[in-house]
Amino acid sequence: MNDDKPFYEHHVFFCTNEREGKDARPSCGKHCAADAMKHAKERIKKLGLSGQGKVRINKAGCLDRCEEGPVVVIYPQGTWYTYVDNEDIDDIIDRHIVKGETVDRLKI
């Protein structure tokens, strides 16, 4: 394996953390983050973009930005996004992952 090239071209982490209690901070998991992650995984596979050297979609515990969330971060760029629905997830995939553009309207 070439050490100069990352294992994945894009490594995408969805915060799926869920806090409990009436005084708890907001949490991404309570905003359908698991469903959004599932949609992203299915879409990446459908586009033929999954696997080594391509794109990996992962769930993460708390990424400590839930107040801005739900949140997703894409590495190696380190670009943070929020989203509302699957259309936003599709926009992130189509523009950031496929075309290499930043989706300014969703960036946090």
N, C-alpha and C positions, 0 to 999 in steps of 0.2 A: 504494500500500500504506500502511496506517495504521501509523505508527511506534510507537504505543502498544501495539499488539498483537504478540505474538511470531509469527514465521513458522510455528511449530508450537505447538499447544497443549501437547503433550508431546513432548519429544525424549529418546529412550531409548538409552543407550549400554551395550553389553555389552562388558566386558573380554574379549578373546580372545587376550591375550598368552600366549606359550609360551616359557618359559625352558628352556635346555638345560644339561646337566651334572649330575653326581651331587650337587654341593654347591649347586645353584641354589635360590633361594627358590621357594616354591610358585607356581604360575601358573594362572590361570583357564582358559586354553586347554586344559590337561590334564584339566579337569573338564567336558568336553563343552559348553563355552561356545558354540561355533559352532552346535551342534545346538539349543541353547536359543534362541539368537538367531533361527535359521531358524524354529523353532516360533512364536516371538513374531511375526515378520513375517507368517507365514501366518495366524495367528489374528487379527491386527489387520486384515489385508486381508479376511478372511472376515466380520469384524464391520462392515466398511465404514468403518473409522476411519483409513485411511491417506490421505496426501496433504496438500497445503498447507493450513495452518490446522487440521490434525488431529494425527495421530501419525506420527512418524518413528522407525523402529528402525535403529540404526547399530551397527557394530562399532567398537571402540576398541582401541588398543594398551594398554599398561600404564596402569592407573588408580591404581597404587601401593597397592592394598588387597588384593592377592591372598591374603594370609594369612587374610583374612576371607571368602574367596571360595569359589566364583565370585561375582563381583559385577556388579551392574547399577546404573546411576544414572539418575534421571529428572529432567529439567529442564523448566520453569524452577524447580521446587520444590527441586531439589538433594537429593532423597531417595535414599539408598543402601539397596540390598537385597542379600541373598544368596539363593541358591536351591539346591535339591537336584535337582528334576525338573520335568517339564512341568506338573505340578499346581501347583507353586509359581509358575511363570511365569503360568499361567492365573489364579491368585489375585491376582497383582500387576496383571494386565490388568483383571480383573473389578472389583477393589476400588479400586485406585489410579487407573487410567486412566478407567474407565467411571463409577465412583461417587464419585471424589474422596476416598477414604478412605486412610489410611495402614495398611499391612499390618504391624502391630507385631511379629508373630512372625518376620518376615523382615528387619526393618529392622536396619541396622548403623550 
